[in-house]
């Protein structure tokens, strides 16, 4: 005899998944953003061009992104839990191999290739699908809470990685990060995480405030139908531009400050502080977007991003503690919006059974923005000896991204084909 799931038990299980995902994102994205301090160490060790070392991170992001559409499909077939378990093992292996780097292509293969595949399997897309599955009516808020783990990871692991680099060398620092990922993610995911129940098991089919929730047999968005919508491509442009500017700043901020006579550990502390502030941004923007709409929250956040670019430029001229940490507060708040709001917008516009595949495909564009922003700043520096032109380019992207979101207008989503 079939019994109905206990709503209270489902709610409790959902919160366990959110908490576990929070900690998983701490270690995964702490390793991701620690590349900003490894970039400085690798420059000193090998003397390679800045664009070459930044390019390894860009390849990491590209491979991670190109795998995303496949991962989105895989999540529908195998579930997020299995993907995360496999991804943690692959990423740990990739970081251990990165520690053996002696030639540039070793870095590209181990970090840019193997670690990136593991990150794609264990990282953001499975996290979003998990959280959305357990809390379909509070996507912005709950993704914001879970994604605050990214901010904790930046705050804790970026300075910690710098500490291990200075104490034991960058090779052992990579190995320690690998041990943290495997040591936490595999046992925690195996013991605490469960794939979400079918939507109908916890939430009856209904029309949400932002668009239709597909039930069995009803028309819903697929990747094919979504890709024929202009809103899909407008959202893709928003993803590209927003991630272009935020990732450029987050990855190059430490080396930029070191170039302007800021001690390496202080620069790493600024990076860590931006992560700490982003925790407030991730939770706050997610909560605000669920209540006032995605566009106002995103627009306010990117006002902070634009202001942070000005603060960083001034900090390069006058490297005082006030300007350094003003920049950290502004970029932390602005960058924080990138976790909860873009997935919530995609869910608003293209929710339903095909969401994981649609979001996975959009995430490819996200990673193109991440990679292009990181690489272009290094390339501009190599050609001009300065980040000035890169900061102007970042400012243009910071204005363009919220403009595109207002045009896409998730507050007025199209119904799926066949419902008109």
C-alpha positions in Angstrom: 0.0 0.0 0.0 1.4 3.4 -1.0 1.8 5.9 1.8 2.0 9.6 1.4 5.4 11.1 2.4 5.5 12.9 5.8 5.8 16.6 5.0 7.6 17.3 8.2 10.2 14.5 7.5 10.6 15.8 3.9 11.2 19.3 5.3 13.8 18.1 7.8 15.5 16.0 5.1 15.5 19.0 2.8 17.3 21.2 5.4 19.9 18.4 5.9 20.6 18.5 2.2 20.9 22.3 2.3 23.4 22.1 5.2 25.4 19.4 3.6 25.5 21.2 0.2 26.6 24.4 2.0 29.7 22.6 3.4 30.4 20.9 0.1 30.4 24.3 -1.7 32.8 25.6 1.0 35.5 23.1 0.0 34.8 23.0 -3.7 34.7 26.7 -4.3 37.3 27.4 -1.7 39.6 25.4 -4.0 38.2 27.2 -7.1 38.9 30.7 -5.8 42.2 29.8 -4.2 43.6 29.8 -7.7 44.0 33.6 -7.2 46.8 33.0 -4.7 48.2 30.0 -6.7 48.5 32.3 -9.7 50.9 34.5 -7.8 52.9 31.5 -6.6 53.1 30.0 -10.1 54.3 33.3 -11.5 57.1 33.3 -9.0 58.0 29.6 -9.5 58.0 29.4 -13.3 58.1 33.0 -14.6 55.5 32.1 -17.3 53.3 34.8 -18.9 50.4 36.0 -16.8 48.0 35.1 -19.6 49.4 31.6 -19.8 48.8 30.9 -16.1 45.4 32.6 -16.1 44.6 30.6 -19.2 44.8 27.4 -17.2 42.0 28.7 -15.0 40.1 29.7 -18.1 40.5 26.2 -19.6 39.3 24.8 -16.2 36.2 26.9 -16.4 35.6 26.1 -20.1 35.9 22.4 -19.6 33.7 22.6 -16.5 31.2 24.5 -18.6 31.3 22.3 -21.7 30.6 19.3 -19.4 27.6 21.1 -17.9 25.0 20.2 -20.6 26.0 16.6 -20.2 25.9 16.8 -16.5 22.4 18.3 -16.6 21.2 15.3 -18.6 23.1 12.9 -16.3 21.3 14.3 -13.3 18.0 13.3 -14.8 19.2 9.8 -15.4 21.4 9.1 -12.3 20.5 11.8 -9.8 22.6 14.5 -8.2 23.9 12.3 -5.4 25.8 9.9 -7.6 27.2 12.7 -9.7 28.6 14.5 -6.6 30.3 11.3 -5.3 32.0 10.7 -8.6 32.9 14.4 -9.0 34.6 14.7 -5.7 36.9 11.7 -6.4 37.8 13.0 -9.9 38.5 16.6 -8.6 40.7 15.3 -5.8 42.7 13.3 -8.3 43.0 16.4 -10.6 44.3 18.6 -7.8 46.9 16.0 -6.7 48.1 15.8 -10.3 48.3 19.6 -10.4 50.7 19.4 -7.5 53.1 17.6 -9.8 53.3 20.4 -12.4 56.6 21.1 -14.0 55.5 22.2 -17.5 52.7 24.5 -18.5 50.7 21.7 -20.2 50.7 19.7 -17.0 48.8 22.5 -15.4 46.4 22.7 -18.2 45.8 18.9 -18.3 45.6 18.3 -14.5 43.8 21.4 -13.3 42.2 22.7 -16.5 41.0 19.2 -17.6 40.7 16.5 -14.9 39.9 18.8 -11.9 37.4 20.7 -14.1 35.5 17.5 -14.9 35.3 16.7 -11.2 34.0 20.2 -10.5 31.3 19.9 -13.1 30.1 16.7 -11.6 30.2 17.7 -8.0 29.6 21.5 -8.1 27.0 24.1 -8.9 24.6 22.3 -11.2 24.0 19.3 -8.9 23.7 21.7 -6.0 21.0 23.8 -7.7 19.1 20.8 -8.9 19.2 19.3 -5.4 18.1 22.5 -3.6 15.4 23.3 -6.3 14.1 19.7 -6.0 13.7 19.9 -2.2 12.4 23.5 -2.1 10.7 24.3 -5.4 8.7 27.2 -4.0 11.7 29.0 -2.4 14.4 28.7 -5.0 16.0 32.1 -4.5 16.1 32.0 -0.8 17.3 28.4 -0.4 19.9 28.5 -3.1 21.1 31.7 -1.5 21.5 30.0 1.8 23.3 26.9 0.4 25.5 29.1 -1.9 26.7 31.1 1.1 29.1 28.1 1.5 30.9 29.6 -1.5 31.5 32.8 0.4 32.7 30.8 3.5 35.0 28.9 1.2 36.5 32.1 -0.2 36.8 33.6 3.3 38.4 30.6 4.9 40.3 28.7 2.2 41.9 31.5 0.1 43.9 32.9 3.1 44.5 29.3 4.3 45.9 28.3 0.9 48.2 31.3 1.1 49.3 30.2 4.5 50.1 26.7 3.3 51.9 28.1 0.2 54.1 30.1 2.5 54.6 27.3 5.0 54.9 24.2 2.8 54.9 25.4 -0.8 52.2 25.5 -3.5 52.5 21.8 -4.3 51.5 20.7 -0.8 48.8 23.3 -0.7 47.2 21.7 -3.7 47.4 18.3 -2.0 45.8 19.6 1.1 42.9 21.0 -0.8 42.5 17.6 -2.6 42.4 15.9 0.8 39.8 18.3 2.1 37.5 17.8 -0.8 37.7 14.0 -0.8 37.6 13.8 3.0 34.4 15.8 3.3 32.4 15.4 0.1 32.4 11.6 -0.3 31.4 10.6 3.3 29.0 13.5 3.8 27.2 13.0 0.4 27.0 9.2 1.0 25.6 9.5 4.5 23.5 12.7 4.4 22.4 13.6 0.9 19.3 12.1 -0.8 18.0 12.9 -4.2 14.9 15.1 -4.1 11.5 13.4 -4.3 9.3 13.9 -7.4 7.6 17.3 -7.4 4.2 15.8 -7.1 5.2 13.9 -3.9 5.6 17.1 -1.8 3.9 19.8 -3.9 0.7 19.4 -5.9 0.8 20.7 -9.4 0.0 24.4 -9.4 0.6 27.6 -11.2 3.3 29.5 -9.3 3.6 33.3 -9.3 6.3 33.2 -11.9 5.1 30.6 -14.3 3.7 27.2 -14.8 4.9 24.2 -12.9 4.7 21.3 -15.2 2.9 18.1 -14.1 2.9 14.8 -15.8 1.3 15.0 -19.1 1.2 18.8 -19.3 3.2 20.9 -21.7 6.5 22.0 -20.4 9.8 23.5 -21.5 12.4 21.3 -23.1 15.9 22.4 -24.3 14.6 22.4 -27.9 11.6 24.7 -27.2 13.6 26.9 -24.8 16.3 27.5 -27.4 13.7 28.9 -29.8 12.7 31.5 -27.2 14.4 34.9 -27.4 14.3 35.0 -23.6 16.7 32.0 -23.5 19.3 33.9 -25.5 18.7 37.1 -23.6 19.3 35.2 -20.3 22.4 33.6 -21.9 23.7 37.1 -22.5 23.0 38.1 -19.0 24.8 35.0 -17.7 27.9 35.7 -19.9 28.3 39.4 -19.0 27.6 39.0 -15.3 30.1 36.2 -14.9 32.7 37.9 -17.2 33.1 40.9 -14.8 32.7 39.1 -11.4 35.2 36.4 -12.3 37.7 38.8 -13.8 37.7 40.7 -10.5 37.7 37.7 -8.2 40.6 35.9 -9.9 42.8 38.9 -10.6 42.2 40.9 -7.5 45.1 39.4 -5.5 47.7 39.8 -8.2 46.4 43.3 -9.0 46.9 44.3 -5.4 50.3 42.6 -5.1 51.4 44.6 -8.3 50.5 47.8 -6.4 52.7 47.1 -3.4 50.2 45.4 -1.2 51.7 42.4 0.7 50.6 39.0 -0.6 49.0 37.9 2.7 47.1 41.2 3.0 45.9 40.9 -0.6 44.8 37.3 0.1 43.0 38.6 3.2 41.1 41.1 1.0 40.1 38.2 -1.2 38.9 36.3 1.9 37.0 39.3 3.1 35.2 39.6 -0.2 34.1 36.0 0.3 32.9 36.7 3.8 30.8 39.7 2.7 29.4 37.6 -0.2 27.7 35.4 2.3 25.4 38.3 3.2 25.0 39.0 -0.5 24.0 35.5 -1.4 21.4 35.1 1.3 20.2 38.7 1.1 19.8 38.9 -2.7 18.1 35.5 -2.8 15.6 36.5 -0.1 15.0 39.9 -1.7 14.6 38.5 -5.2 11.9 36.1 -3.9 10.0 39.1 -2.5 10.5 42.1 -4.7 11.5 40.4 -8.0 14.7 39.3 -9.7 15.4 42.5 -11.6 15.6 45.0 -8.7 17.8 42.7 -6.6 20.1 42.0 -9.5 20.3 45.7 -10.5 21.2 46.8 -7.0 23.9 44.1 -6.7 25.5 45.2 -10.0 25.5 48.8 -8.8 27.8 47.4 -6.1 29.9 45.6 -8.7 30.3 48.8 -10.7 31.3 50.8 -7.6 33.8 48.1 -6.6 35.6 48.6 -9.9 36.1 52.2 -9.0 37.3 51.3 -5.5 39.8 48.8 -6.9 41.2 51.4 -9.3 41.6 53.9 -6.4 43.2 51.2 -4.2 45.8 50.7 -6.9 46.7 54.4 -6.7 46.3 54.7 -2.9 46.8 51.2 -1.3 45.3 52.1 2.1 43.4 49.6 4.2 40.2 51.7 3.9 40.1 51.4 0.1 41.2 47.8 0.1 38.3 46.7 2.4 35.8 49.1 0.8 36.5 47.2 -2.4 36.1 43.9 -0.6 32.7 44.9 0.8 31.4 46.1 -2.6 32.6 43.2 -4.7 31.5 40.7 -2.0 28.0 42.2 -2.0 27.8 42.4 -5.8 29.3 39.1 -6.6 27.0 37.4 -4.1 24.0 37.9 -6.4 25.5 35.5 -9.0 24.6 32.4 -6.9 20.9 32.7 -6.1 19.4 34.9 -8.7 20.5 33.5 -12.1 19.3 30.0 -11.3 16.0 31.4 -9.9 15.5 33.4 -13.1 16.1 30.2 -15.2 13.6 28.4 -13.0 11.1 31.3 -13.4 11.3 31.2 -17.1 12.0 27.6 -17.9 10.8 25.5 -14.9 9.5 22.0 -15.2 10.9 18.5 -15.8 13.4 19.8 -18.4 15.0 22.3 -16.0 18.2 20.5 -15.3 19.1 20.1 -19.0 18.1 23.7 -19.8 20.0 25.1 -16.8 23.0 22.9 -17.6 23.1 24.2 -21.2 22.8 27.8 -20.0 25.6 27.1 -17.6 27.9 26.5 -20.5 27.4 30.2 -21.4 28.1 31.1 -17.7 31.5 29.3 -18.0 32.3 31.0 -21.3 31.9 34.3 -19.4 34.0 33.1 -16.5 36.7 31.9 -18.8 36.7 34.9 -21.1 36.8 37.4 -18.3 39.7 35.7 -16.5 41.8 35.2 -19.7 41.1 38.6 -21.2 42.4 40.4 -18.1 45.7 38.5 -18.2 46.0 39.0 -22.0 45.4 42.8 -21.6 48.0 43.0 -18.9 50.6 41.1 -21.0 50.1 43.5 -23.9 49.8 46.8 -22.0 51.6 46.1 -18.7 48.4 47.4 -16.8 44.9 46.3 -15.8 43.5 49.7 -16.7 41.8 48.6 -19.9 40.5 45.4 -18.3 38.8 47.5 -15.6 37.1 49.7 -18.2 35.9 46.5 -20.0 34.6 45.2 -16.7 32.6 48.4 -16.1 30.9 48.0 -19.5 29.9 44.4 -18.6 28.7 45.5 -15.2 26.2 47.9 -16.8 25.2 45.6 -19.6 24.4 42.6 -17.5 21.5 44.0 -15.4 20.2 45.8 -18.5 19.8 42.4 -20.2 18.0 41.0 -17.2 15.4 43.8 -17.3 14.8 43.1 -21.0 14.4 39.4 -20.4 11.9 40.3 -17.6 11.4 37.1 -15.5 8.5 38.8 -13.8 6.6 38.2 -17.1 7.5 34.6 -18.2 6.2 33.0 -21.4 4.1 29.9 -20.9 5.5 26.7 -22.3 4.6 25.9 -26.0 1.2 24.3 -26.2 -0.4 26.1 -23.3 -1.5 29.1 -25.3 
